[in-house]
Amino acid sequence: MKLSDRTKLIKPAVTLAIAAKAQKLSAQGVDLINFSAGEPDFDTPERIKQAAIGALKKGMTKYTEVRGIEPLREAIAEKYRREFGLNYDKDEVLVSCGAKHALYNVFQALLDNADEVIIPSPYWVSYSDMVLLAGGVPKIVATREENGFRITSDQLKDALTPRTRAFVLNSPCNPTGAAYSKGDLEALASILEGHNCLIISDDIYEKIVYDGFRFENLVTANPSLRDRTVIFNGVSKTYAMTGWRIGYALGPAPAISAAAKIQSQSTSNPTSIAQAAALEAIRGSQDEVETMVAQFRRRRDVIVKRLNSIPGLTCFNPQGAFYVFPNIRPLLGKKANGKKLESACDLADYLLEEARVAGVPGEDFGSKENIRFTYAASLEDVERGCERIKKAIEKIG
């Protein structure tokens, strides 16, 4: 069977593939520590589940408006007014089947063939493939760990060209956990003011920040960028609702309308009862969020300290999200179980086989010298996983 050329441009999502492999091993009874999955290990709060049950009992099982139910879009707009002083109308909000879906819709709606999209590296694995699927050209700009894995204004200025259609910024970042302060964002905004490109602001980890860090995005830092910025967010990470598949986009009405048109010809509306749950998540008490973030912070402190104590690893201390992205450069070229470690992928395979710890190699995030571990796992598993990694790395010669 002949497949389309576009399928040859992209690769399967490595994070999901490794998570599936880890789940298969666990199902076989293997005592596996899974540091690969990009989702909170907490259960969805009970109040949110009850909202879904209530919606079922009320018969909320039919199609909804393609853009999402009006109360949910109003609640999202109100959240941004209340928390950031940003004014969006409900018609400037699109609810999709996860933030990933919202991003896909917007790239399809706004990119033409050969449009360049600047993506700081390391980056979430799907950005570049989504751009390729829309006919665009990913332009990867490598950040440096000594700069906190943050793109600088000079790097952005050098990357912008007349062909630049969009700039993607994810803060806090998957996979590094790096986050941009208001000062960082103002410096980038001063460069973007002089270019008419679109801005893609992926804010999915906005609530998961530590040590008093105050979340900002490019629009809060510079409101003049509002009318060419699309903000992406969702309930998956903040409320432990990954499987509910509700994300959203806020932005200029023409962009949102175009993305909604794409959505109308693919999925139509997101699941009705999941929208009811998301409405409760956003409008209800936020106490559970604070509890989850406090536990994430404790786990972060442990995993960063433990990984930094292992010879051959150095680990950046993340400001947000729930990932660490340790550098493995000193281990490359050495041998493990008789095989030379040529890449982060080799190390990830070795740790899975030897230590029974699942991590995600850095190559698909745009780095050959790092591996991503999530600390969205119990503190006990964080401790056990780090001890297993330590013992396995001590065997590398």
Secondary structure, 3 states (H helix, E strand, C coil): CCCCHHHHHCCCCHHHHHHHHHHHHHHCCCCCEECCCCCCCCCCCHHHHHHHHHHHHCCCCCCCCCCCCHHHHHHHHHHHHHHHCCCCCHHHEEEECCHHHHHHHHHHHHCCCCCEEEEEECCCCHHHHHHHHCCCEEEEEECCHHHCCCCCHHHHHHHCCCCEEEEEEECCCCCCCCCCCHHHHHHHHHHHCCCCCEEEEECCCCCCECCCCCCCCHHHHCHHHHHHEEEEEECCCCCCCHHHCCEEEECCHHHHHHHHHHHHCCCCCCCHHHHHHHHHHHHCCCHHHHHHHHHHHHHHHHHHHHHHCCCCCECCCCCECCEECCECHHHCCCEECCEECCCHHHHHHHHHHHHCEECEEHHHHCCCCEEEEECCCCHHHHHHHHHHHHHHHHCCC
